[in-house]
């Protein structure tokens, strides 16, 4: 038996994305954004309302997307519930350490092991589309040059319970397991 819940914003899992930008003074800002994902080949999409981050995106035309982990859950939640317009240097307060990305004018936060360096392709009506310029991965989460989810301990946002959930464990080989059906 199935149960209907009506219109809900339930998509499981939702990656916990940390957008990194610089302001007009070069001060790094971080924002938690769960409403995003891959848009097209080499592109990302994120739905955003007005924030310090959106001001910075319009100014710098560049950003990073870091993937939150179990180790970064406190800082990741903090940068999502506290406004950069109200708290001066919330990045430092969250305990994050910013370094300039190599390929775009945006910060990489050292605590996050997987970061996409992006340029703004468009930002209209709250929809950010970015072009991925580079993917930066800390070697501590790599096994044979592949991301090891067990090492990374990425988290996802569960909109059904307002909880952060661990994304972990291999299930099957994509584009292969389905071919076992004859």
C-alpha positions as CSV (number, residue, x, y, z in Angstrom):
1,X,0.0,0.0,0.0
2,X,1.2,3.5,-0.8
3,X,0.6,6.8,1.1
4,X,0.2,10.1,-0.7
5,X,1.8,13.3,0.8
6,X,0.8,15.9,-1.7
7,X,3.2,18.5,-3.0
8,X,6.6,18.2,-1.2
9,X,10.1,19.1,-2.0
10,X,11.3,15.5,-1.5
11,X,14.2,14.4,-3.7
12,X,16.5,11.9,-2.1
13,X,19.3,12.3,-1.7
14,X,20.0,16.0,-2.0
15,X,23.7,16.8,-1.8
16,X,24.7,19.4,0.8
17,X,26.5,22.0,-1.3
18,X,28.6,24.7,0.1
19,X,29.0,27.7,-2.3
20,X,32.1,29.7,-1.9
21,X,32.4,33.2,-3.2
22,X,34.5,36.4,-2.6
23,X,33.0,39.8,-1.9
24,X,34.1,43.2,-3.2
25,X,36.9,43.2,-0.6
26,X,38.1,39.7,-1.2
27,X,36.5,38.3,1.9
28,X,35.4,34.7,1.5
29,X,31.8,33.8,2.1
30,X,30.2,30.3,2.3
31,X,26.6,29.3,2.0
32,X,24.8,26.0,2.4
33,X,22.5,25.3,-0.6
34,X,20.7,21.9,-0.8
35,X,18.7,22.7,-4.0
36,X,21.3,21.9,-6.6
37,X,22.9,19.3,-8.8
38,X,24.2,18.6,-12.3
39,X,22.5,20.5,-15.0
40,X,24.2,19.3,-18.2
41,X,27.6,18.0,-19.2
42,X,30.2,20.1,-17.3
43,X,27.4,22.3,-15.7
44,X,25.7,22.7,-12.4
45,X,22.4,24.3,-11.4
46,X,21.5,25.8,-8.0
47,X,18.3,27.5,-6.9
48,X,19.0,30.5,-4.7
49,X,17.1,33.3,-3.1
50,X,18.8,36.6,-2.4
51,X,21.9,36.3,-0.1
52,X,25.4,37.7,0.3
53,X,26.4,34.9,-2.0
54,X,24.1,36.1,-4.8
55,X,25.6,39.6,-4.5
56,X,29.1,38.0,-4.8
57,X,28.1,35.9,-7.8
58,X,26.9,39.0,-9.7
59,X,30.2,40.8,-8.8
60,X,32.8,38.1,-9.3
61,X,31.1,35.7,-11.8
62,X,32.8,32.8,-10.1
63,X,32.1,30.3,-7.3
64,X,33.1,27.0,-5.9
65,X,30.8,24.2,-4.8
66,X,32.1,22.0,-2.0
67,X,30.4,18.8,-0.9
68,X,29.7,18.6,2.8
69,X,30.9,15.7,4.8
70,X,30.3,14.1,8.2
71,X,33.4,16.0,9.5
72,X,32.1,19.3,8.2
73,X,28.4,19.0,9.2
74,X,28.5,21.6,12.0
75,X,30.3,24.2,9.9
76,X,28.1,23.3,6.9
77,X,24.9,23.8,8.8
78,X,26.2,27.0,10.4
79,X,27.0,28.7,7.0
80,X,23.4,27.8,5.9
81,X,21.6,29.3,8.9
82,X,23.7,32.4,9.4
83,X,23.7,35.3,6.9
84,X,27.0,36.7,5.6
85,X,25.1,40.1,5.6
86,X,24.6,39.9,9.3
87,X,27.7,38.1,10.6
88,X,31.1,39.5,9.7
89,X,33.4,36.8,8.4
90,X,31.2,33.9,9.1
91,X,33.7,31.6,7.4
92,X,36.3,32.2,10.1
93,X,33.6,31.9,12.8
94,X,32.6,28.5,11.3
95,X,36.3,27.4,11.6
96,X,36.8,27.1,7.8
97,X,40.1,28.0,6.1
98,X,39.9,29.6,2.7
99,X,42.5,29.4,-0.1
100,X,42.1,30.9,-3.5
101,X,41.0,28.4,-6.1
102,X,43.5,27.8,-8.9
103,X,41.1,28.2,-11.8
104,X,38.4,30.7,-10.8
105,X,38.2,33.8,-8.6
106,X,36.6,32.1,-5.6
107,X,37.7,30.4,-2.4
108,X,38.2,26.7,-1.7
109,X,37.6,25.7,1.9
110,X,40.4,23.3,2.9
111,X,38.1,21.3,5.1
112,X,36.0,20.0,2.2
113,X,37.7,17.2,0.2
114,X,35.7,17.6,-3.1
115,X,35.3,21.0,-4.7
116,X,34.0,22.1,-8.1
117,X,35.5,25.4,-9.4
118,X,32.9,27.1,-11.5
119,X,32.2,30.2,-13.6
120,X,28.8,31.8,-13.7
121,X,27.1,31.0,-17.0
122,X,23.8,32.6,-16.1
123,X,22.0,33.7,-13.0
124,X,18.4,34.7,-13.6
125,X,15.2,34.5,-11.5
126,X,17.1,32.7,-8.7
127,X,18.5,30.0,-11.0
128,X,22.3,29.8,-11.0
129,X,23.9,27.8,-13.9
130,X,27.6,27.4,-13.6
131,X,30.2,25.9,-15.9
132,X,32.6,23.5,-14.2
133,X,36.2,24.7,-14.9
134,X,38.0,22.2,-12.6
135,X,37.3,19.6,-10.0
136,X,39.7,19.7,-7.0
137,X,39.9,16.5,-4.8
138,X,41.9,16.0,-1.7
139,X,43.9,12.8,-2.1
140,X,42.8,11.6,1.3
141,X,39.5,10.5,-0.2
142,X,40.9,8.8,-3.3
143,X,41.5,5.1,-3.9
144,X,43.1,4.3,-7.2
145,X,42.3,7.9,-8.4
146,X,38.6,7.4,-7.8
147,X,36.5,9.1,-5.0
148,X,36.1,6.7,-2.2
149,X,32.7,7.4,-0.6
150,X,33.5,5.5,2.6
151,X,36.6,7.7,3.1
152,X,34.8,10.9,2.1
153,X,31.7,10.4,4.2
154,X,29.6,12.8,2.1
155,X,26.3,13.9,3.6
156,X,22.9,14.5,2.0
157,X,20.0,16.5,3.2
158,X,16.8,14.6,3.8
159,X,13.9,17.0,3.3
160,X,11.4,14.5,4.6
161,X,12.9,14.7,8.1
162,X,15.2,17.8,8.0
163,X,18.2,15.6,8.8
164,X,21.6,15.2,7.3
165,X,22.2,11.6,6.2
166,X,25.4,9.8,5.4
167,X,26.0,8.8,1.8
168,X,28.0,5.6,2.0
169,X,28.6,2.3,0.5
170,X,28.8,0.8,-3.0
171,X,25.7,-1.0,-4.2
172,X,26.4,-2.1,-7.8
173,X,28.2,-1.1,-11.0
174,X,26.2,1.5,-12.9
175,X,25.4,0.9,-16.6
176,X,26.3,-2.8,-16.0
177,X,24.0,-4.3,-13.3
178,X,20.9,-3.7,-15.4
179,X,22.4,-5.8,-18.2
180,X,22.0,-8.9,-16.0
181,X,18.3,-8.9,-16.9
182,X,17.7,-11.2,-19.8
